[in-house]
Structure formats: structure tokens, C-alpha cells
Amino acid sequence: MSTSGVAIALVVMLSFLPLNHSQANLVEQTCQKVTYHDLCVSALRSDGRSSGSDVKGLAVIMINLVKVNGSDILGEVNKLIPKASDEVSKKCLGLCRDKFGGALNRLIPEAMAKLESGAKSEAMLLMIDVGQTATDCDSCFTDERFGPSRGPPPFTDKDHVYFYLATTAKDIIGIS
């Protein structure tokens, strides 16, 4: 089973573990205020750390989930680069590598630091940029300005989840 398959299976299995009642309520109350409610609940309930977290802690958990998802995508991109058969695909995969690498190495750590220091607005803006990584990557493959469209990348579904997680992290930061 691939790393992403294991991660997805783990999230599904862990989502059935019970949280204590008050923590389940905090997760639900928090997730009621975000754009992607169901993803929020499932993701937070899948992480045992949420049982002892306040809202800021839930934001940290969500940012970490974005990082794990982004690392998985970057790994897939790195495997595809040597297999790319045309210049447009090579260029787009290179852009994706650079965007996800920048998010993982700079934007996400900066967002975490801003959250920890109480600079919520700045952390939220950084998480918007983190989510934009997936949009930029997908667009390179489908936008004719970059060359003939290749259709969406093979990891486009993962890009969407990454974007949704980043948006959810941004929303929770705003609540914290």
C-alpha cells in the first residue's frame, strides 16, 4: 500500500475513535465555523492530540495535517519528474516541486510561528498562500498559457484535499 493509501486508511480508522464528550463538542463547535465542516471534523477526530487541545491547538493539528499532505504530494511530484515525457509536463512538475517545497520549508513554518506568537492575521494570510500552492500547481497543467493543456496532474485529488486542509487551518486560526 502506498504512503498516501496508508495515511488515508489511518485517518478513516482513527476517525471512529471516541473523543471525550467535551472535546468532541469543541471539535464540532470549531468545525461548524469553517468552510469544510466534514473534512474538519474527520481530520481533527483522526488525530488523538485533539482530545486535549484548545482551539489554537486544533489549528496547530490542522497545519500539521497540511504539512503531511503536502509532503506526500511533493514526494509524488519528485517521482514523476524523471518520468515526464514532454517539456510542458517537466516545467509544470518543476513548478509544483518549487511551490510545494516553498510551502513546506518556508510558508508552513512561518504560519506556525505566527500562530504561536499570536499574529493570527499573518498566520491566516500565510495559510492562504499555502493553499494557493495547489491551485498554482494544477493551473500549470491546465492553463494554455503554459503550453498545450495536459489535463489535471495525476495528483489533482490530493491537491484539492491539500487546498481544503489549508483553508480549514486558516479558518481555525481565525477562530482561535
Steps between C-alpha positions, in 0.01 A plus 500: 500500500634845413580759764191699406287185517630426848439860607143494367431163664640632827281811488191288433579253780587767753188700420299233679689536828292682757604832646382601841166679483624854566785465250265357238284806559800734456592331173141520380454860616824604332426315178152656480678830432724386213445464127557123480312371806506126426869497413574699814315260729648190337855635498495624858332189637764289324775661706521394862659831597168676445357339815709728720517808280348843512404675176855623443619142545245387241646756259848358562371149432340614174817677388694180568249305290558747216873438534459121487275526196739741327796271568311212342425708190860622475620140516268406216613801294864404551427147376323633190765752391745244353211326322365818333505454124443856379626847583166636625461216748860540615449874544176454691640228724798725570262782592306264728824383665605860561158609628452206738863517610456870579179435690654219704832669570394861541127581502375230737778554759439875480125452545564279803737757650250783441222297662719420801594868539137613481523661154184330380433722198848439366468125562169501312654683202784249490253211499320661205835498319551137603166406346583696185789259447259228387304737277817624330623146447172381346472811284835443335372173357167637375571862407581540129736789583754242618473289185253247370273381780596164646185481708525500876807342662467139616500623860226762454270333756778527759550865400133564571520338845814703572317821403199406717725419797689829461172691481373318808822580688462866402139501623592339835784746550243777462284345772787435742 
